[in-house]
C-alpha cells in the first residue's frame, strides 16, 4: 500500500475492551472473549505477515457473506424487528477484516477491500485503518442490550471517552477540554431524549402500517368455512406440525387451535371472546393454562410452522401448561384458544396432553342455539339418527355412527355453489362433504337435542416421518370437529368418516418425498437460527483459541512472515548522558538532589560551589544552556564535558 493510513489516536487495547463490553451487554461474552483473545494475541505476536491485496479482498468478501447470512437468518426469525437483531451481532461479521488488519505488516487494509469498484484501480491501494470503525460497531451493537440503560451508558462513556481523551488537541488546556466535553455530553443527552421519542413514534407508526398488509394476519375469532364452495380443499403437502415421539402419546392426536360458538351464513365466530395475556410462572418460560387436573400426563414437544408474529397454537385438548424459550407472550380467550407472540418460522414448545376433556369455558346460551333456517332440517335428521337428548354421551355416539354409516367424505362439492342453505342440502340430499360439513352438522344436531356443542379446528397428527423422526401433520391434515359438553367436560365428537385421512393421503403428490426433503432442510435451517445453541456454541467457541494457535505456529514459518518492526521501534535505545550528569551524580552522592520543579541553575546555585578547578559555576551553567538550546551548535559538547570534569576535580 502506497501511503501511511491516517489513524485516529486510541488507547491501546481499546478494540479488546469494546469487544468484551459488547459481549457482556448482549450475553455473547463467550464469542467476544474468543475474538478479543485473538486480537490481543496478534497484538503481542513477534511476527506480522505481508498480506497480499487479494487476501484483504477475501477477508472483506467473507465479512460481506457473514453479514448477508446474518441478515437472512435474523429477518426470518424476528421479522420486522430483525433489524435490531442484525445490529446486535454485527461485530461477528466485521471481525474478519479487523483480524486480518491486526495480522498484517501494514496494520491497515486497502480501500479496494471495502469498495468493490476500486479493485482494478490504483487509488484502491489507499490504506484504511478499520480499528475505529470496529470499535464503533461494537458500541453500536451493544445498544441492543436488554440490560439497564445505565450499564450501556457507562460502557459507551468509557469507550468514547477514552478515544476523545487520546485524541485531545494538546494546544488546549485540560480544563478547557473537560468543559467542552461536558457541554457535548449535555447536548448529546438532550438530543438522545428527543431521538428516543421520535423513534418510538416512528416505530409505532411503521408497525401499524406493516400490520395493514395481507400477511399481517386475520381475525383469530373467526373461521371461514368452505361450505357451499366448489373445488378441492387443503391438498397441500406442506408440513405444518411436528410432534416428537414420547411415552404415552396416543394416536390419532387432536391438536386444537380454536373453537367457535356462533354459526351464520356458513361462518363460525367466537362471540364475546377477547384475548387476554397470561402471566408466566415465576422463574421460567412456562405458562399455566388451567388447574392441575390429572396428576400425570405425557409431555409433548411440538414444532409449529407459522408465518406471522401472532399465531394460534395447536395444543392437545385440555392442555394445562405450555413452555417455550421462543414465545414472548401468550394470550387466551374464554374458549381456551391460545395465541402466541413469537418470531415467524418453526416455533418449538412443550405442552402436556391430558387424556380427559377440557373444562375451560362452561357452556352459554349460544352453545345451544340453532339457526332458525336449519331448525326443521336438523330436527328431522335427529329423528332419523335416533338422537333424543336423554343422554349426552349416547347421543354423541349416535351422531358419529349416523354420519359414518350414511355419508361419504369428499373434497369436491358438485352443484352446491350458490345454494342458500348448503348444510341442509348436505344433510338431506347429497350426503357428501368434507370435514367442515360434518363438524358443523354435528354441532347443530347436538344443540338441537339440548346438548351444548361447539365447532373446533386444528390438526390431526397420525403420520410418522422417518426423515423428521417425528409425527407430522401436513396442511391437508387440517381438520374440523365438534366439541360436546359431556359429563361436565368438552369432549371431541369427530363425525367425519375415518376414511378421510386415507383418502387425502392417496391424493398426495408424487413429488411429496422431494418436497419433504426440502422442507426438512428448510426446517433445520430455521431451527439453526431459532434454537438456543448457546451451550453447544460456547463449547465450540473455546476450540477456536487452540486452533488459532496451531494456525499461527504454521503461518509463522510462512515466507510472508516478517519480524514486527513496530516492536523494535517501541523500545528505542537509551539516549546518551547529558554533560552535567556527572556533576548531578556527584551532588546526589552527598545527598543533594533538585527539589520537584527546581531548575538546574537554581539547584546548582544552592548546592554547588561558586568555582572549582578554574571554572566558574555561573559560566559553566550558561555554557550548558547554550549547548542545549542553541540550534546552530556553536558550543562543542566535548569542550563542555571537559570543563565539567575540571570543575568536578575541585569538589
PEHULIN-V674415 format. One record per helix or strand of 3 or more residues. SS is the DSSP state (alpha for helix, beta for strand). FROM is the first residue (numbers start at 1). TO is the last residue. If there is no record, write none. Layout:
SS,FROM,TO  SS,FROM,TO
This chain:
alpha,14,25  alpha,29,44  beta,47,49  alpha,53,88  alpha,90,103  alpha,111,113  alpha,116,118  alpha,122,125  alpha,131,142  alpha,149,166  alpha,174,210  alpha,214,216  beta,222,224  beta,239,243  beta,253,260  beta,262,264  beta,267,269  beta,276,278  beta,286,288  beta,298,306  beta,310,312  beta,321,323  beta,327,332  beta,338,342  beta,345,353  alpha,365,368  alpha,372,385  alpha,392,406  alpha,422,430  alpha,435,448  beta,453,461  beta,463,465  beta,470,474  alpha,475,477  beta,478,486  beta,489,493  alpha,499,506  alpha,512,530  alpha,534,556  beta,561,563  alpha,565,570  alpha,581,589  alpha,600,607  alpha,617,629  alpha,637,649
